[in-house]
Amino acid sequence: MEKKNTGIDYNDTVISIKGLQKSFGDYHVLQGIDLQLFQGENLVVLGRSGTGKSVLIKIISGLLKADSGEINVLGSDMNDISNGDLAELRKRIGFSFQNSALYDSMTVRENLEFPLVRNQRNLRRREVNEMTERVLDAVGLLQTINQMPAELSGGQRKRIGIARTLILRPEIMLYDEPTAGLDPITSIEINNLINRVQERFHTSSIIITHDLTCAKTTGNRVAMLLDGQFKRQGTFDEVFNTDDERVRHFYDYNFIN
């Protein structure tokens, strides 16, 4: 079922990008990107591997610098932001990595506590415990709190990674290939979790994927990245209602092959 546009404030733009360009040597990855993310929206960025999807969210989070263009995130100009302001901004942005990025030597509890105590040093132990248990409960894995990452399945590690991101209550979530490497049933669980995060934590999210089931399930809006530009934007059905063979082949590969 296609996701409905509920709870989105189209008068509040949390990310605004105009004319974004990024190259690596002679390889022109992003060639004039225009994009807006609205408050409360789940925006899916679709594209084949190597099209620059991950480069885009690294620029949004300040991990990479754009060659040119305007990038505004939560009111901050990413082309003219100090290191101190960038560090503060990143506390408001959650980054869900493709590999979950958990520390293997730490328990689930310790993994979740790490960003919390590093960024909010005045918290009491009772508050840390409550916040840790709250986000674990939100992803349905409170029972794993004392386990090690090696004891968890791939889907569980992905959900713990999302919980660790949520513990700082970010305003924006950036998901990098959230269903990559997961079986179909676990992928459905992650898609449902992304929707629950949007509803429960009122986040605005960019979801990078080439999984059309993920796109259709989680996205209020979809942007199709082709040849370094967004060639199609709209609802899932609007994006794929086209005779453009590049778009049709992408759809057929996911749902037919």
Secondary structure, DSSP 8 states (H G I E B T S, - for coil): ------S-EEEEEEEEEEEEEEEETTEEEEEEEEEEEEET-EEEEE--TTSSHHHHHHHHTTSS--SEEEEEETTEETTS--HHHHHHHHTTEEEE-TT----TTS-HHHHHHHHHHHH-TT--HHHHHHHHHHHHHHTT-GGGTT--GGGS-HHHHHHHHHHHHHTT--SEEEEESTTTT--HHHHHHHHHHHHHHHHHH--EEEEEES-HHHHHHH-SEEEEEETTEEEEEESHHHHHSS--HHHHHHHHHHHT-
